[in-house]
Amino acid sequence: MGGRASGSFEVTAFEPVETEEREGAAFGRIRIAKAFTGGLSGGSEVRMLSVGGPSGAPASYVAVEHVTGELDGRKGSFVLQHSAWDTGDTTVRVVPGTGAGELAGLTGEFHLTVAEDGTHRYVLDYELG
């Protein structure tokens, strides 16, 4: 069964855990929490590794995100994997085999955008088998 869920999310916590300065780059390890509304409602915990370039702006990051809540009326959890080279090109996928509860078998892609006013929006295209 295929579906599409959309809505918005808010970053409710952003906690740098560790930073390390190197020549030409700054490495970081960060914990993030989010709250989702819309077709996906619930929360998530993110573990992110990032590197910033000489200007201090993020140059690349990878992250795993454990999402718990309700997706189009089905309760459960799953994990998203993020990978990005900059803030404009982010790939986020559901990690196969991580769906639990009524979300067992979930696969898909999670698309996120940040509006000029700072609102974070998402679209999750998914299959539930």
Number of C-alpha atoms within 10 A of each C-alpha: 7 11 12 16 16 21 16 19 20 15 14 12 13 12 11 12 11 11 14 10 11 9 7 11 17 19 17 18 17 16 17 17 18 17 19 23 16 17 18 26 22 19 21 21 18 21 17 20 18 19 22 18 14 13 10 11 13 19 17 17 20 17 19 19 23 18 23 23 19 20 21 14 11 12 17 17 22 23 23 22 19 19 18 17 15 13 13 10 12 18 16 21 20 23 18 14 12 16 21 15 12 15 21 17 15 22 24 19 18 21 16 20 16 13 9 7 6 9 12 16 18 20 18 22 17 18 15 14 10
